[in-house]
Amino acid sequence: MSYKVSCVSIDLINADKPPASLAFMAGACESAEVDYQCFSLNSMLAEYTSKSQYNQLYSDVKLEQLHKSFSIIEPVILNIIDQIRKFNTELILVSVFSYMQKNLSEFFLTKIKNICPDIEILAGGPGVGATVQGKTIGKHLAEQSLLDFYCLGEGDEILVNFLKGNKQQLGLNSKTDSYESWVPQIDNLDQCSVIPSYKKIKLNEYHNLEAKNSAVFSLSTSRGCVRACSFCDIGKIWKKFRFRSGAHVVSEILKHHREVGAVHFTIVDSLINGSLKSFREFNSEMVKLKSKYSSLQDFSYNGMFIVRNRQSHPEQLFADMSAAGCDSLAIGVETGSDRLRYDMNKKFTNEDLDYHLEMCQKYKIRNFFLTFVGYATETREDFEQTLLMLERYQKYLLDDTIVGINHSGIFGLLPDTPTYDHRAEIGIEIIDDADATKINWINHNNPTLTIKERILRDLEFRKKALELRYPIPYATRYLEYLSKINPDFVPQSD
């Protein structure tokens, strides 16, 4: 079958690197030998709108008030549709980043179907499989005749086979299906996963946050997680943790290096050290590859990293990471309270974190802390320990062992997470069930933790971090979002 395919990533996140979903769809097209083109809605919005407009859109999407930003987003979408028509597109592949993009997807797909009703559309991605009001978003969209097909679960084999003409597969659903099916999880990622491609993605649209001299590319080395953090939905998306061999990952790096000159990579997994065996092999093989190719001497990688104790992470592991090119790690610290961290099922202590930072300081590996405030069982004492943590680790700012805090703000009840599923047992009552971000709740067993109190703690955390000179990216965008929840909660003078 000789399709002409337009690949579209519907995402509203940081436009700092080419989206992995877009590269995945491109790789599937190349595997099936069909002609294609690529669009990232997010990068085009970032390019064609002002910072204030983008911040407004970000808030409106999170608060399910997209209608307030129609005038901002419509010209960008019409631009994409115009290019889709000129390409003589016969099939549109759409990847939806998360459940937060439901309304954005509806708006985009409605425009497409109104203008190009005869073009088939197949959608996939985590957002399509997310459940809203008892149905997957894929089913919601199909019932509105906005999709012809949608894939639930891993799309590697499904997508390639679809592009070759097979439209009846387990996990591939349509409006006419009475029951939905999911793709069985892939066991052997080395043999069955699609190898992404960046050859047709406009790399000059992406400006990385790390001030690298070239684009940062995404790598997927595993699926699922070896942890079961109470606020995370990964366990619902992937029941089992599966990973690629280190050698297989390194072969992909060499492919991207040869095709587009890729040198800097971010590993987009839930974690990069879930399988220590594979991670050690990856570092060892990268050292060998760097010695063979002088053009890879500046190779770097970063990713999400589990903090473990010194027995699990001996010093040699950090030495090998540094030699391989590990540049920075994002670590889910979340809080400074050991008690609260164990409530979250994080399974590491402040003592483990002390050791981790000592090793990273010694081997010059930078760290971004991932934090939030207002978890359902957080007490004032827990929060005070988080503030003290900022003081305790300020010394690591001086030598760039800590380079910033990716602070996600106040805790929201993400659907399909353990906390959400067990909210009645914990004592949580959702006040506004229509709220997509699920931040308007109260815990009857922790009644002082109101939404106002959580926002005030968030502002207090940000103020303390600012005083201690911790960088927090996208703070303006998030504060605007908070003010739209309730302007009385956010002191404008601060």
C-alpha positions as CSV (number, residue, x, y, z in Angstrom):
1,M,0.0,0.0,0.0
2,S,1.4,3.4,-1.0
3,Y,0.1,5.8,1.7
4,K,1.0,9.5,1.9
5,V,1.0,10.1,5.6
6,S,1.0,13.2,7.8
7,C,2.2,12.6,11.4
8,V,0.9,15.0,14.0
9,S,1.9,15.2,17.7
10,I,-0.8,16.8,19.9
11,D,1.1,17.9,22.9
12,L,1.4,21.0,25.1
13,I,4.6,20.6,27.0
14,N,8.0,22.2,26.9
15,A,9.0,22.8,23.3
16,D,12.7,22.2,23.9
17,K,13.3,19.0,22.0
18,P,11.8,17.0,19.1
19,P,8.9,15.0,20.5
20,A,9.6,11.3,20.9
21,S,6.0,10.5,19.6
22,L,6.7,12.3,16.3
23,A,9.9,10.4,15.8
24,F,8.2,7.1,16.6
25,M,5.5,7.7,14.0
26,A,8.2,8.7,11.5
27,G,10.1,5.5,12.3
28,A,6.9,3.4,11.7
29,C,6.4,5.1,8.3
30,E,9.9,4.3,7.3
31,S,9.6,0.7,8.4
32,A,6.4,0.4,6.3
33,E,8.1,2.3,3.4
34,V,5.4,5.0,3.1
35,D,6.0,8.7,2.3
36,Y,5.3,11.0,5.3
37,Q,5.7,14.5,6.8
38,C,5.8,15.6,10.4
39,F,4.1,18.3,12.6
40,S,4.4,19.1,16.3
41,L,1.5,21.2,17.3
42,N,3.4,22.3,20.4
43,S,6.5,23.5,18.7
44,M,4.4,25.4,16.1
45,L,2.4,27.1,18.9
46,A,5.7,28.0,20.6
47,E,7.0,29.4,17.3
48,Y,4.0,31.4,16.1
49,T,2.6,32.7,19.4
50,S,4.0,35.2,22.0
51,K,5.1,33.9,25.4
52,S,2.1,35.5,27.1
53,Q,-0.2,33.8,24.5
54,Y,1.4,30.5,25.0
55,N,1.1,30.8,28.8
56,Q,-2.6,31.7,28.4
57,L,-3.1,28.6,26.2
58,Y,-1.3,26.4,28.7
59,S,-3.6,27.5,31.6
60,D,-6.7,27.3,29.5
61,V,-5.9,23.7,28.4
62,K,-5.2,22.6,32.0
63,L,-8.4,24.2,33.3
64,E,-10.5,22.8,30.3
65,Q,-11.2,26.4,29.1
66,L,-9.8,26.0,25.7
67,H,-12.6,28.1,24.2
68,K,-10.8,31.2,25.7
69,S,-7.8,30.5,23.4
70,F,-9.5,29.6,20.1
71,S,-8.2,32.8,18.5
72,I,-4.6,31.8,19.5
73,I,-4.6,28.3,18.4
74,E,-6.9,28.3,15.3
75,P,-4.4,30.0,12.9
76,V,-1.7,27.5,13.8
77,I,-4.0,24.5,13.2
78,L,-5.2,25.9,9.9
79,N,-1.6,26.3,8.9
80,I,-1.0,22.6,9.6
81,I,-4.2,21.6,7.8
82,D,-3.1,23.6,4.7
83,Q,0.2,21.7,4.6
84,I,-1.6,18.4,5.1
85,R,-3.8,19.2,2.0
86,K,-0.9,20.3,-0.1
87,F,0.9,17.0,0.6
88,N,-2.1,15.0,-0.8
89,T,-2.4,13.2,2.5
90,E,-4.4,10.0,2.6
91,L,-3.8,9.1,6.3
92,I,-3.2,11.3,9.3
93,L,-1.4,9.7,12.3
94,V,-2.1,11.5,15.6
95,S,-0.3,11.0,18.9
96,V,-2.1,12.5,22.0
97,F,0.4,13.2,24.8
98,S,-1.9,12.9,27.8
99,Y,-5.5,13.1,29.0
100,M,-5.0,16.8,29.4
101,Q,-5.0,17.2,25.6
102,K,-8.6,15.8,25.2
103,N,-10.2,19.2,24.4
104,L,-7.2,20.3,22.3
105,S,-7.5,17.0,20.3
106,E,-11.2,17.6,19.8
107,F,-10.6,21.1,18.5
108,F,-7.9,20.0,16.1
109,L,-9.7,16.9,14.8
110,T,-12.9,18.8,14.3
111,K,-11.1,21.3,12.1
112,I,-9.5,18.5,10.1
113,K,-12.7,16.6,9.6
114,N,-14.6,19.7,8.5
115,I,-12.0,20.6,5.9
116,C,-10.7,17.2,4.9
117,P,-13.6,14.7,5.6
118,D,-12.2,12.0,3.4
119,I,-8.8,11.7,5.0
120,E,-8.5,8.7,7.4
121,I,-7.3,9.4,10.9
122,L,-5.6,6.9,13.2
123,A,-4.8,8.1,16.8
124,G,-2.7,6.6,19.6
125,G,-0.5,7.6,22.5
126,P,-1.1,7.7,26.3
127,G,-3.8,10.4,25.9
128,V,-6.0,8.2,23.7
129,G,-6.0,5.3,26.2
130,A,-6.7,7.6,29.2
131,T,-10.1,7.1,30.8
132,V,-12.5,10.1,31.1
133,Q,-16.0,9.7,32.4
134,G,-15.8,5.9,32.1
135,K,-14.6,5.8,28.5
136,T,-11.2,6.0,26.9
137,I,-10.5,9.3,25.1
138,G,-10.2,7.2,21.9
139,K,-13.7,6.1,22.2
140,H,-15.0,9.6,23.0
141,L,-13.3,10.9,19.9
142,A,-14.5,8.0,17.7
143,E,-18.1,8.4,18.8
144,Q,-17.9,12.0,17.6
145,S,-16.7,10.7,14.2
146,L,-13.4,12.5,14.7
147,L,-11.4,9.3,14.4
148,D,-11.6,6.4,12.0
149,F,-9.3,4.2,14.1
150,Y,-7.5,4.4,17.5
151,C,-4.9,2.2,19.1
152,L,-4.9,1.3,22.8
153,G,-1.5,0.3,24.1
154,E,1.8,-0.1,22.4
155,G,1.5,0.7,18.7
156,D,4.8,-0.6,17.3
157,E,3.6,-3.7,15.4
158,I,0.0,-2.4,15.1
159,L,1.1,0.8,13.3
160,V,3.5,-0.8,10.9
161,N,1.0,-3.5,10.0
162,F,-1.8,-0.9,9.5
163,L,0.4,1.1,7.1
164,K,0.9,-2.1,5.2
165,G,-2.9,-2.5,4.9
166,N,-4.0,-4.6,7.9
167,K,-6.9,-2.8,9.6
168,Q,-8.1,-5.6,11.7
169,Q,-5.8,-6.2,14.7
170,L,-6.1,-6.7,18.4
171,G,-5.8,-3.2,20.0
172,L,-7.0,-1.4,16.9
173,N,-10.5,0.0,17.5
174,S,-13.0,2.0,15.5
175,K,-16.4,3.7,16.0
176,T,-18.3,0.6,14.9
177,D,-16.6,-1.7,17.5
178,S,-18.9,-2.6,20.4
179,Y,-16.0,-3.6,22.6
180,E,-12.5,-2.1,22.9
181,S,-9.4,-4.2,22.8
182,W,-5.9,-3.4,23.9
183,V,-2.6,-4.4,22.4
184,P,-0.8,-7.1,24.5
185,Q,2.3,-5.6,26.0
186,I,5.5,-6.3,24.0
187,D,7.9,-8.6,25.8
188,N,11.0,-8.3,23.6
189,L,11.6,-4.6,22.8
190,D,14.9,-5.4,21.0
191,Q,13.0,-7.3,18.3
192,C,9.6,-5.7,18.2
193,S,9.9,-2.0,18.9
194,V,9.9,0.7,16.2
195,I,13.2,2.6,15.8
196,P,12.4,6.3,15.7
197,S,13.5,8.6,12.9
198,Y,14.3,12.3,13.1
199,K,15.2,12.8,9.4
200,K,12.0,14.7,8.5
201,I,11.5,16.6,11.7
202,K,12.4,20.3,11.6
203,L,15.2,20.3,14.2
204,N,15.8,24.0,14.1
205,E,12.4,24.6,15.8
206,Y,13.7,23.2,19.1
207,H,15.9,25.2,21.6
208,N,17.1,23.0,24.4
209,L,17.1,24.2,28.0
210,E,20.6,22.8,28.6
211,A,22.3,25.4,26.3
212,K,23.7,22.6,24.1
213,N,25.2,23.6,20.8
214,S,22.7,21.3,18.9
215,A,19.3,19.7,19.4
216,V,18.7,17.2,22.2
217,F,17.1,13.9,20.9
218,S,14.8,11.5,22.7
219,L,15.6,7.9,23.4
220,S,13.2,5.2,24.8
221,T,15.1,2.4,26.5
222,S,12.3,0.8,28.6
223,R,8.6,0.8,29.2
224,G,6.9,0.6,32.6
225,C,8.6,1.1,35.9
226,V,10.1,-1.0,38.7
227,R,8.5,1.4,41.2
228,A,4.8,1.9,42.0
229,C,4.7,5.5,43.2
230,S,1.3,6.3,44.5
231,F,0.8,9.4,42.4
232,C,1.9,7.9,39.0
233,D,-0.3,6.1,36.4
234,I,2.5,4.2,34.6
235,G,1.5,1.0,36.3
236,K,-1.9,1.2,34.5
237,I,-0.3,1.9,31.1
238,W,2.3,-0.8,31.3
239,K,1.7,-3.7,33.7
240,K,5.2,-5.1,33.4
241,F,8.6,-3.4,33.3
242,R,10.3,-4.2,30.0
243,F,13.6,-2.9,28.8
244,R,16.0,-3.0,25.8
245,S,19.5,-4.2,26.0
246,G,22.2,-1.6,26.4
247,A,23.8,-2.6,23.1
248,H,20.5,-2.2,21.3
249,V,20.1,1.3,22.6
250,V,23.7,2.2,21.6
251,S,23.0,1.0,18.1
252,E,20.1,3.4,17.9
253,I,22.3,6.3,19.1
254,L,24.8,5.5,16.3
255,K,21.9,5.5,13.7
256,H,20.7,9.0,14.8
257,H,24.3,10.3,14.9
258,R,24.9,9.1,11.3
259,E,21.5,10.3,10.0
260,V,21.1,13.7,11.6
261,G,24.4,14.3,13.5
262,A,22.7,13.7,16.9
263,V,25.1,14.0,19.9
264,H,23.0,14.9,22.8
265,F,20.1,12.7,24.1
266,T,17.5,12.6,26.8
267,I,16.1,9.2,27.8
268,V,12.4,9.6,28.1
269,D,11.7,6.5,30.2
270,S,10.1,6.6,33.6
271,L,13.6,5.8,34.8
272,I,16.9,4.9,33.2
273,N,18.3,2.6,35.9
274,G,15.3,0.3,36.4
275,S,17.4,-2.6,35.0
276,L,20.8,-2.1,36.4
277,K,22.1,-4.9,34.2
278,S,21.0,-3.1,31.0
279,F,22.1,0.3,32.3
280,R,25.6,-0.9,33.1
281,E,25.8,-2.5,29.6
282,F,24.6,0.8,28.0
283,N,27.3,2.8,29.8
284,S,30.0,0.3,28.9
285,E,29.0,0.2,25.2
286,M,28.9,4.0,25.0
287,V,32.4,4.2,26.3
288,K,33.5,1.9,23.5
289,L,31.5,3.8,20.9
290,K,33.0,7.1,21.9
291,S,36.5,5.7,21.6
292,K,35.7,4.5,18.1
293,Y,34.0,7.8,16.8
294,S,35.8,11.0,17.5
295,S,32.6,12.9,16.4
296,L,30.9,11.5,19.6
297,Q,33.4,12.8,22.1
298,D,30.9,15.4,23.2
299,F,28.1,12.8,23.5
300,S,25.8,13.4,26.5
301,Y,22.7,11.8,28.0
302,N,20.3,12.6,30.7
303,G,17.1,11.0,32.1
304,M,14.9,10.1,35.1
305,F,16.9,8.3,37.7
306,I,15.9,6.3,40.8
307,V,17.8,7.2,44.0
308,R,18.9,4.0,45.7
309,N,21.2,3.1,48.6
310,R,25.0,2.7,48.3
311,Q,24.8,-1.1,48.2
312,S,22.6,-0.9,45.0
313,H,24.5,2.0,43.5
314,P,28.2,1.5,44.3
315,E,30.6,4.3,43.4
316,Q,31.8,2.5,40.3
317,L,28.3,3.0,38.8
318,F,28.7,6.7,39.0
319,A,32.2,6.6,37.6
320,D,30.9,4.5,34.6
321,M,28.0,6.9,34.0
322,S,30.4,9.9,33.9
323,A,32.8,8.2,31.5
324,A,29.8,7.3,29.2
325,G,28.6,10.9,29.0
326,C,26.0,11.2,31.7
327,D,25.4,14.9,31.9
328,S,22.4,15.3,34.2
329,L,19.7,13.4,36.1
330,A,16.2,14.2,37.1
331,I,15.5,12.6,40.4
332,G,12.0,12.3,42.0
333,V,12.8,13.8,45.4
334,E,9.2,15.1,45.7
335,T,9.6,16.0,49.4
336,G,12.1,16.4,52.2
337,S,10.1,14.2,54.5
338,D,11.1,10.5,54.8
339,R,7.6,9.7,56.2
340,L,5.8,11.3,53.4
341,R,8.1,9.9,50.8
342,Y,7.3,6.4,52.1
343,D,3.5,7.3,51.9
344,M,4.2,7.9,48.2
345,N,6.0,4.5,48.0
346,K,9.2,6.2,46.8
347,K,11.4,3.7,48.9
348,F,14.4,5.9,49.6
349,T,15.5,8.1,52.4
350,N,17.3,11.4,52.9
351,E,20.4,9.4,53.8
352,D,20.2,7.7,50.4
353,L,19.8,11.1,48.8
354,D,22.8,12.5,50.7
355,Y,25.0,9.6,49.3
356,H,23.6,10.1,45.7
357,L,24.5,13.8,45.7
358,E,28.0,13.1,47.1
359,M,28.7,10.7,44.3
360,C,27.3,13.1,41.7
361,Q,29.4,15.9,43.1
362,K,32.5,13.7,42.8
363,Y,31.8,12.7,39.2
364,K,30.4,16.0,38.0
365,I,26.9,14.8,37.2
366,R,24.3,17.5,37.5
367,N,20.9,17.0,39.1
368,F,17.4,18.4,38.7
369,F,15.1,17.8,41.6
370,L,11.5,16.9,40.8
371,T,9.2,18.2,43.6
372,F,5.6,19.0,44.4
373,V,3.7,20.1,47.5
374,G,0.4,19.2,49.0
375,Y,0.3,15.4,48.7
376,A,-2.9,14.1,50.3
377,T,-1.2,13.1,53.6
378,E,1.2,16.0,53.8
379,T,1.3,17.7,57.2
380,R,2.8,21.1,58.1
381,E,5.7,19.3,59.7
382,D,6.3,17.3,56.4
383,F,6.3,20.6,54.5
384,E,8.7,22.2,56.9
385,Q,11.1,19.4,56.3
386,T,10.9,20.1,52.5
387,L,11.9,23.7,53.2
388,L,14.8,22.6,55.4
389,M,15.8,20.3,52.5
390,L,16.3,23.3,50.3
391,E,18.6,24.8,52.9
392,R,20.5,21.6,53.5
393,Y,21.3,21.1,49.8
394,Q,22.0,24.7,48.9
395,K,25.8,23.9,49.0
396,Y,25.3,21.7,45.9
397,L,24.1,24.7,43.9
398,L,27.6,26.2,44.2
399,D,29.3,23.6,42.0
400,D,26.3,22.8,39.8
401,T,25.6,19.4,41.4
402,I,22.1,20.7,41.6
403,V,21.1,22.9,38.7
404,G,17.4,23.4,39.2
405,I,14.1,22.2,40.5
406,N,11.4,21.0,38.1
407,H,8.6,21.9,40.5
408,S,5.2,20.7,39.3
409,G,3.3,22.7,41.9
410,I,0.4,21.4,43.9
411,F,-0.6,17.8,43.9
412,G,-3.5,16.7,41.7
413,L,-5.3,13.4,41.7
414,L,-4.2,11.9,38.4
415,P,-6.8,9.3,37.3
416,D,-5.6,5.6,37.2
417,T,-3.0,6.2,40.0
418,P,-3.0,4.3,43.3
419,T,-3.9,7.4,45.2
420,Y,-6.9,8.1,42.9
421,D,-8.1,4.5,43.0
422,H,-7.9,4.3,46.8
423,R,-9.1,7.8,47.5
424,A,-12.0,6.7,49.6
425,E,-9.8,4.6,51.8
426,I,-7.4,7.5,52.3
427,G,-10.3,9.8,53.1
428,I,-10.2,11.9,49.9
429,E,-13.3,13.5,48.5
430,I,-13.2,15.2,45.1
431,I,-15.1,18.5,45.3
432,D,-15.3,19.3,41.6
433,D,-15.3,16.1,39.6
434,A,-15.4,18.0,36.3
435,D,-12.0,19.5,37.1
436,A,-9.6,17.8,34.7
437,T,-6.5,18.4,36.8
438,K,-8.3,17.0,39.9
439,I,-6.8,19.5,42.3
440,N,-10.0,20.5,44.0
441,W,-10.3,17.8,46.7
442,I,-10.1,17.5,50.4
443,N,-8.8,14.7,52.7
444,H,-11.2,14.3,55.6
445,N,-8.3,12.7,57.5
446,N,-6.1,15.7,56.9
447,P,-8.8,18.5,56.7
448,T,-6.4,21.5,57.1
449,L,-4.9,20.7,53.7
450,T,-7.4,22.7,51.7
451,I,-6.8,23.8,48.1
452,K,-6.0,27.3,49.5
453,E,-3.5,25.9,51.9
454,R,-1.8,23.8,49.2
455,I,-1.5,26.9,47.0
456,L,-0.1,28.9,49.8
457,R,2.5,26.2,50.6
458,D,3.4,26.1,46.9
459,L,4.0,29.9,46.9
460,E,6.0,29.6,50.1
461,F,8.1,26.8,48.6
462,R,8.8,28.9,45.5
463,K,9.7,32.0,47.6
464,K,12.1,29.9,49.7
465,A,13.7,28.4,46.6
466,L,14.1,31.8,45.1
467,E,15.7,33.2,48.2
468,L,18.2,30.3,48.1
469,R,18.8,30.8,44.3
470,Y,17.3,27.5,43.1
471,P,16.2,28.0,39.4
472,I,12.6,26.9,38.8
473,P,11.8,26.9,35.0
474,Y,8.3,28.0,33.8
475,A,7.4,29.6,37.1
476,T,5.6,32.5,35.4
477,R,3.4,30.1,33.4
478,Y,2.5,28.1,36.4
479,L,1.7,31.1,38.6
480,E,-0.6,32.4,35.9
481,Y,-2.4,29.0,36.0
482,L,-2.7,29.2,39.8
483,S,-4.2,32.7,39.6
484,K,-6.8,31.4,37.2
485,I,-7.9,28.8,39.7
486,N,-8.6,31.6,42.2
487,P,-6.9,35.0,42.0
488,D,-7.5,35.5,45.7
489,F,-5.1,32.7,46.5
490,V,-2.1,34.2,44.7
491,P,-0.8,37.5,46.2
492,Q,-0.1,39.6,43.2
493,S,2.5,41.7,45.0
494,D,4.8,38.7,45.2
